[in-house]
Amino acid sequence: MSDQALPLATAPVPELAARAVRTGSSPVRDILALTARPEVISFAGGLPAPELFDVEGISAAFREVLARAPRQALQYSTSEGDPALRAAVAARATARGLPTDADDLLVTTGSQQGLTLLAAALLEPGDVVLVEDPCYLAALQIFSLAGARVVAVPTDDEGLDPVALDELAARERPKLLYVIPTFQNPTGRTLGAERRAAVAEVAARRGLWIAEDDPYGELRFEGEPQPWVASFPGAEDRTVLLGSFSKVMAPGLRLGTLRAPAALRRACVVGKQAADLHSSTIDQAAAARYLAASDLDAHLARVRDAYRERRDALVDGLAGALPEGSRWNRPAGGMFVWATLPAGWDAAALLPEVVRHDVAYVPGAPFFAGRPDPAAIRLSFVTHPPEEIATGLRRLGTALTAARRAA
């Protein structure tokens, strides 16, 4: 018998989970990778303007935390989050009309994690989740990974249609409604107070949870603030409010908050323990110090002024960039404009030619959980100053003209 070892018989490794296979990559992230060249003027990503970050204030907060309590700031912490940070967020929510205690809140690694924890705590495979159509892409990814069945609720220029919501809730028996009622991503639309009250009433009568995502609420340029859905009768005991520091301070902090009724919040804390134990201790401490030592409202006023100017530059320039017959809105805040090219145009098919002209947008079709609109596009106006927006719109007009002629 030979001393040589016999070849080892191997079996194939097990396949990926079905939910991982069916959940695709984010088209926004894929486009950002394609448009990373500095010469590209991108209307694709919802990237806050980096020159508007309060670098000095945030740096001072980190320095003070490390000078005053370095051992605590660099140590493990509680899953619920920094008490001072939760107290500061609770105070701001209360001032905005939603009475909140620090213990009502869980600090998360970005509001995205908050929605992931909520899905893990609430959803069994096959459960129905209702979403606005179109809907935030990452939410669709999260619900797909949870094994949920996503059902689209029709929308119009005023946002989600409460009558359609009621009909779908009666037929589909959903467990959860996910909604961005203020300056929605991708459309920039805002749900009025009457519709918010109707959403709360439907949820209470039909027996479902509401996930109210509010990353953009403090980026209002004009008009009166709308009350949170969580504040309306019928919604108090069934609404999870997701907040984020990404748009008001800096996305690199990766901090968000989840406000929820006690039993559901405790379940999310357990999920948080399983996911990452707790969010970054030092980032939380620095954010708490920043809120104590700096004037966030004054900073936000500067950001809103800049973003208002950029919104105007984009919206006012679209008539010269988009083909005749296109439609678009003028959001009262947030980061996004929703536009629709004429019937028969395909925004995804046109994108390669657009990128060749060193400009980019996000095709709208992937945002739809229902029947997609291939002519829709999402345009972000916050990343570039007005003069660059004007240049980008000229490039976009040239690219669309060239693409159409070649078709």
ABEGO torsion letter per residue (X at the ends): XBABBBBBBBBBBBBBBAAAAABBBBAAAAAAAAAABAABBBAABBBBBAAABBAAAAAAAAAAAAAABAAAAABBBBAAEBAAAAAAAAAAAAAAGBBBBAAABBBBBEAAAAAAAAAAAABBBGBBBBBBOBBBAAAAAAAAAAGBBBBBBBBBAAEBBAAAAAAAAAAAGBABBBBBABGBOAAGBBBBAAAAAAAAAAAAAAGBBBBBBBAAAABBABEBBBBBAAABBGAAAABBBBBBAAAABBAAAGBBBBBBBAAAAAAAAAAAAAAAGBBBAAAAAAAAAAAAABBAAAAAAAAAAAAAAAAAAAAAAAAAABBBGBBBBBBAEEABBBBBBBBGBBAAAAAAAAAAAGBBBBBAAAABABBBBAABBBBBAAABBAAAAAAAAAAAAAAAAAAAAAX
